[in-house]
Amino acid sequence: MSSEENLVIPTYDDVIAAHERIKPYIHETPILTSQRLNEQTGAELFFKCENLQKAAAFKVRGASNAVFGLTDEEAKIGVATHSSGNHALSLSYAAGQRGIPVTVVMPRTAPQAKKDAVIGYGGTIVECEPSTSSREATFAEVVAQSGADFVHPYNDPRVIAGQATCSKEMLSQVENLDAVIAPIGGGGMISGTCLTISNMAPNVKIYAAEPLNADDAARSFKAGHIIADDAPNTVADGLKVPLKDLTWHFVSNHVTDILTATEEEIVDAMKLVWKTMKIVIEPSSAVPLATILKNPEIFKGKRVGVIITGGNVDLDKLPWLNN
């Protein structure tokens, strides 16, 4: 319990403050529905489309909250992070909006579309090997040199409070939800969802969806403690990172279950959304629908909020083109 006592756990007041702070820099993203997907799943699905967010990712919320919460003195030194993509480009977007420097450590295998976006927003990329250990070691060197404010991709109370604004919007857009489901990697979005739902709609069940190939959160959930994989291999590139102490606090206290999907199920669900809903989503965003299709008995007859987390896809390397 001692590590839990040292955590800075964001409150719902932090979420309200975050929403006011970031409103000028984000979209209130729409809720889309699909009769065909409702029929196929037996549930009523309400898709919260963060693929239509600024920088095409929900992570703009948390990044903007961290960047615009800095004092002028702190902001001058700039910000830095490590990320496989969406947090990197989101922090670059937010830093660009404030006119401050940003450095991001990215795996060399990160999608080129995400690297291009970081550069386009004015970010500086330092590449590392595609493992959590390499990412963190390379990042330590970057911060030692620059002294920049570290905005962790997910294990940061400012980031979690920002991500929580997504489900805060969703609760105002859709009434009487029975459940909400979101992807889980490091757990920033699911933690923000837990923070909002537990305060505003405590009867709503919270599910997390994870690739079977990177199922460390599901195994952690069953074991009752964090199990961290160093370099899992999955098409859902945004979900390769492990839980940390702050996100584990929310997951272990508020999540109903963590469901998994195979690589084939994820790609099929991604393709289904493209074909049915005519929107561009990335593989990580398809994992919740893949798990709903796989576990119809859990969601049948329920009103389910499905968080689509991003739409940053390399169009020259769509996963079904390789099958």
N, C-alpha and C positions, 0 to 999 in steps of 0.2 A: 504493500500500500504506500510505501514511502515515496516512490516515484510519482504515483498518482497525486499525492499531496502537493508536489512541487509543480504540477502542471498549471499553466495559465489557461483556464477553460473559458471560452467565450460564452456570453449570456445572450438571451434574446434582445436585451437592450443594445448590445453590440451589433446585432443584426439590423435593428431599426436605424441605428446611427450609420451603419455601412450603406444601407439603401439610400439614405439621404445624400451621403457623400458621393456615391458613384452614379447617381441617376443621370447627370449630364454626360456621362461617358459610356453608357450602355443602352441597349435596346430592352424594352419590355417585350420579350419574345412571345410569339403567338402559341396558342394551343391548337393543334390540328387533330382531326379524327378521320378514321377510315372505316366505312361500313364493311368493306371486304375483310379487313383485318379483325373487326369485331366478330364477324361471322366465323372466321377461321379459328379464332381463339375461344369463342364463347364468352368473352368478357367485353366490357365497354372500355376501350382504351383512349386515353387523352394524352397525346404526345406534346410535351413541353419542348419546343424546338430551339435549343441553344445552338444548333447548327446555323441558325439565322442570327446569332449574336454577333456583335463586333468581333473581328478576328476569327469569326466562325467557331467560337468555343466558349463554354460557360466560364472558363478560367479567367476571362477578362474581369469578371465580378470580383474575385478574390485579389487578383493582381492590382486592380484599380483601387480597391480599399486600402491595400498596403501602401501603394505609391502616394496616394493623395492624403494618407494619414500621417506622412512624414512631415516633420518641421522643415522650414526652408533650409536650415543649417544641415540637417540630415540628408535632405534631398540633393544638395550640392555634390556630395560624394558619389551619389548614384546608387543603383541597386544591382544585385547579381543573383543568379539562381542556377540550379541544374534541372534539366527537363528533357524528356524525349520529344517534346514538340509544342503541345498546346499551351502549357504554362510559359514556356520560353517566348512564344510569339505574343501571348497575352501580356506578359510583363513588358515586353518590348513596345507593344502598343500603348500601354499605360504610361510608361516612362517617356515615350515620345510625346504623349499628350501634355505631360508636365515639363518636357524639355530638359530631361536629366539623362545622364549616361546609364547604359545597361549592358551587362556582360552575362552571357549564358553558356553554361557547359552542356553540350549535347552529345549523345552517342553518335559515332560516325555513321551508324546504320539508320539514324532517324530519317523519316521521309523527306525527300528533297523539297517537297511542297512546303513543309514546315520550316526547313532551314531558309528557304527563299523568303518566307513571310517574316521571319526574324530580321533578316537583312533589310527587307523592304521597310520595316518599321524603325530601322536605325540601330538595331542591336548588334553587338559584337559576339561572334561565336567562337568558343574554344572547344575543340572536339576531344572526346574520350572514347574508351572502349565500351562496348554495350553491356556493361554490368554495373550493378549498384555500387560495388566497391570502387571501381575505377572512376565512376561519376563523382563520388564523394571525395576521393583523394585528389582528383584534378581540381575540383571546386575549392578545396581547402587552400590550394596554392593560389588560385585566383583572388580569393578574399584576403589572403595574407598580403598580397601585393597591392590591392586597391583600397581595402578598408570599406568596401561598399556594404550597404545594408542587405543582409541575406533575407530574401523573401522565399521561404521554402515552398515547394510546389503544393504541399498539402498539410504539413505538420506545423502550422502557424495559425495562431488564433485569429489574426487579421484576415487571413485567406479563408478560413472556415466561415467566419462571419460574413464575408463577401459571397461565398458560394451559397450560403443559407438564403440569400435573397431570391434565388431561383425558385425554391419551393414556397417561399413567402408570396411571390407573384402567383404561382400556380394555385395556391389555396384561395386567392382572390378571384381567379379566373374560372375555377371549376368547383362546384358544390358537391358535398356528400361523397367524397372519395372514400373507398374502403381500404385502398392500399396505394403505396407509391413504390416504384422500383427504379433504381439507377445503377449504372455500372460501378464496380469497385476495383481500384488499383491500390493507390496509397490511401484512399479513403477521404479525400477532401470534400468531394461532392456529397458522398453519403453522410459524412459527419455534419455538414451544413444542413442536409435534409433532416437528420435526426434532431438537430438543434431547433429547427423551425417546427417540425411536426410534433415533437414532444411537448412543446409549449403551446402551440396553436390548435392542434387537432390530435390529442394524445390517443384517440381510439383508432387512428389510421395506422395500419400495419406498414412497416418499412422493410422492403426486401432489397438485397444487393445482388448484382449479377456479375459473374466472373468467368473468364475463359478457363476451361478445364486444364489447359496447358500452363496456366499461371494461377493455380488455385490456392495460393498460400493463405489468402484471407479466409477462404472456406475451411481450410484445415486449421487455421488459427481459431476460428469460431467454434469448431468442434472440440479443439484441445483446451480452450480456455486461456490461451496465452499466444503471444505473437510468434508465428513461424515465418521466417523471411527467406524467400528464394533469391539467389543473387542475380541470375540471368535467365529467366524463363523465356521460351520462344513461342510467341503467338502473333497471329495476324493483327490482334487488337493492341497496337503498339503503345497506346496510352495507358494500358493496364498492367504493365510489367513490373511496377514498383511495389515494395512491400508496405504494410501498415507500419505506423510509428506510434509512440505512446499516446499522443493526443488524439489521433484518429481512432486508435484502439479503444480509448475511453468511450467514445460515442458508439462505435460498432458493438462493443461488448454489453453496453447498457440499453441500447434502443433497437437494434436490428432484430427482426423476427427470424430471418433465415438468409443464408447466402446460397444462391443457386448457380450452377455451372452449365456451360455449353461447350460443345466440341468446336474445333476450328471449322468444320464443314457446316455445322449448325449456325455459327456466327456469320459466315459468308452467305449462306442461304437467306438468313434474316435480313442482312444488309441489302442483298439484291432484291428481296421482296419489298422492302421499303422504297427503294429506288423505283421499282416498277409500279407499285401500287399508289404510293403517295407523291411520286414525282419530285422528291427532295433528295439532295445529296447529303448522305451521312457517312461518317467514317466507321471502320470496323468496330471500334470500342463502343460506339453508340448503338450498335445492333445487338449487343450481348443481352440487354434486358428483354427485347422481343424474342430472341432465340430461346431464352429460359422460360418465357411465358408459353411459347409454342410447345416446349418440351414438358411443361408441368401444367397442363390445362386444368387439372382438378383443383389446383390451388386458387386459380383466378376466375374460374367459371362463374358467370353471373355477377361478378364484382365490377365496381367502377375503379379503374386503375390509372393512376398518373404514371406515365412513362417518360423519364427524363432522357432526351436525346442530347448527348453532351457536346457533340461537335461535328463539323463537316469538312475538316481539312484532309483532303484525299489527293494522292498523286494520281491524276487521271490517266497517266501512261502505265500505271502499275496496279490496275484494279484487280482485286484478289481472284475474281472469277475468270480473268483472262489467263491465269496460270493453271487452271484446273484441266 
